[in-house]
Amino acid sequence: GPARAADGPQVSARQALRTPQFWLLWVVLCMNVTAGIGILEKATPMITDFFADTSVPVSATAAAGFVALLSAANMAGRIGWSSTSDLIGRKNVYRVYLGVGVLMYALIALVGSSSKPLFVLCALVVLSFYGGGFATIPAYLKDLFGTYQVGAIHGRLLTAWSTAGVLGPLIVNWIADRQEAAGKHGAELYGTSLLIMMGLLVVGFVANELVRPVHPSHHVGAATARKGAPDVRHERAESA
């Protein structure tokens, strides 16, 4: 009810776009999703290429099984990690997604091609972070901007997800094509992509570290005081 709405910061969708917090979370989500989707989109060729030179190459059936496992990890991450964020806090859980994500990519790049179980495990963890990052964002937004127009703020933030959906596969495909043209094959096709993904996750990690509570000047109370009541009624109508 109205009493609840007064608890904590309440920021309108229009004001949210003027805060550094919104853009930092935009970067966090974009980097997290780009890294996850880069693997998901290329899962079949990637696992096949990684073990092309081994005594037991990956069959089409096994590759399809790997993709199914990744989808399951994505779903499990959405449920498991978002619950974990209730316990350890949103900022901390994004430290895990982004920080441990870098470690997983490093393991895939360094020793992934020498061990199928390790490759699969690291990829599953990355995909669980991808799902978790997606599912935890609404709660992170609510913590920072309140419930007032959080749906509209979330809608605007999803442009980060669409951007990442284009960016992730684009990076991985373009680099794999370039490496193939240069005469490389197998795991070598992905080394540069994995490094770039690690770099993106580091950028996301730094953005998450910079998130602070929203300055009171952006809160609805302050905004209404400045603009006068009519504007608030107008904003309420917008959000309805």
GIPEDA-V281126 format. One record per residue. N is the residue number from 1. RES is the residue in one small letter. PSI is psi as a letter, one per 20 degrees, with the letter a starting at -180 (999 if undefined). BURIAL is 1 if it has 16 or more other ideal C-beta (glycine too) atoms within 10 Angstrom, else 0. Layout:
n: <N:N>
res: <RES:RES>
psi: <PSI:PSI>
burial: <BURIAL:BURIAL>
This chain:
n: <1:2:3:4:5:6:7:8:9:10:11:12:13:14:15:16:17:18:19:20:21:22:23:24:25:26:27:28:29:30:31:32:33:34:35:36:37:38:39:40:41:42:43:44:45:46:47:48:49:50:51:52:53:54:55:56:57:58:59:60:61:62:63:64:65:66:67:68:69:70:71:72:73:74:75:76:77:78:79:80:81:82:83:84:85:86:87:88:89:90:91:92:93:94:95:96:97:98:99:100:101:102:103:104:105:106:107:108:109:110:111:112:113:114:115:116:117:118:119:120:121:122:123:124:125:126:127:128:129:130:131:132:133:134:135:136:137:138:139:140:141:142:143:144:145:146:147:148:149:150:151:152:153:154:155:156:157:158:159:160:161:162:163:164:165:166:167:168:169:170:171:172:173:174:175:176:177:178:179:180:181:182:183:184:185:186:187:188:189:190:191:192:193:194:195:196:197:198:199:200:201:202:203:204:205:206:207:208:209:210:211:212:213:214:215:216:217:218:219:220:221:222:223:224:225:226:227:228:229:230:231:232:233:234:235:236:237:238:239:240>
res: <g:p:a:r:a:a:d:g:p:q:v:s:a:r:q:a:l:r:t:p:q:f:w:l:l:w:v:v:l:c:m:n:v:t:a:g:i:g:i:l:e:k:a:t:p:m:i:t:d:f:f:a:d:t:s:v:p:v:s:a:t:a:a:a:g:f:v:a:l:l:s:a:a:n:m:a:g:r:i:g:w:s:s:t:s:d:l:i:g:r:k:n:v:y:r:v:y:l:g:v:g:v:l:m:y:a:l:i:a:l:v:g:s:s:s:k:p:l:f:v:l:c:a:l:v:v:l:s:f:y:g:g:g:f:a:t:i:p:a:y:l:k:d:l:f:g:t:y:q:v:g:a:i:h:g:r:l:l:t:a:w:s:t:a:g:v:l:g:p:l:i:v:n:w:i:a:d:r:q:e:a:a:g:k:h:g:a:e:l:y:g:t:s:l:l:i:m:m:g:l:l:v:v:g:f:v:a:n:e:l:v:r:p:v:h:p:s:h:h:v:g:a:a:t:a:r:k:g:a:p:d:v:r:h:e:r:a:e:s:a>
psi: <a:h:g:g:h:i:p:a:q:o:p:r:h:g:h:h:i:j:q:h:g:g:h:g:h:g:g:g:g:g:g:g:h:g:g:g:h:g:g:g:h:j:g:g:h:g:h:g:h:h:k:h:j:r:h:n:r:p:r:h:g:h:g:h:h:g:g:g:g:g:h:g:h:g:g:h:h:g:g:g:h:h:g:h:h:h:g:i:q:g:g:h:h:h:h:g:g:g:g:h:g:g:g:g:h:g:g:g:g:g:j:g:i:i:o:g:g:g:g:g:g:g:h:g:g:g:h:h:h:g:g:g:h:g:h:i:g:h:h:g:g:g:g:g:i:a:i:g:k:h:g:h:g:g:g:h:h:i:h:h:g:g:g:h:h:g:g:f:h:g:g:g:g:g:g:g:g:g:h:g:h:j:j:r:r:b:h:h:h:i:g:g:g:h:g:g:g:g:g:g:h:g:g:g:g:g:g:h:h:i:p:r:q:p:p:h:i:i:q:g:g:g:g:h:h:g:i:q:h:g:h:g:g:g:h:g:g:g:i:999>
burial: <0:0:0:0:0:0:0:0:1:1:1:1:1:1:1:1:0:0:1:0:1:1:1:1:1:1:1:1:1:1:1:1:1:1:1:1:1:1:1:1:1:1:1:0:0:1:1:1:1:1:1:0:0:0:0:0:0:1:0:0:0:1:1:0:0:1:0:0:0:1:0:0:1:1:0:0:1:1:0:0:1:1:0:1:1:0:0:0:0:1:0:0:1:1:0:1:1:1:0:0:1:1:0:1:1:0:1:1:1:0:0:1:1:0:0:1:0:0:1:1:1:1:1:1:1:1:1:1:1:1:1:1:1:1:1:1:1:0:1:1:1:1:1:1:1:1:0:1:1:1:0:1:1:1:0:1:1:0:0:1:1:0:0:1:0:0:1:1:1:0:1:1:0:0:1:1:0:0:1:0:0:0:0:0:0:0:1:1:1:1:1:1:1:1:0:1:1:1:0:1:1:0:1:1:1:0:1:1:0:0:1:0:0:1:0:0:0:1:1:1:0:0:1:1:0:0:0:0:0:0:0:1:0:0:1:0:0:0:0:0>
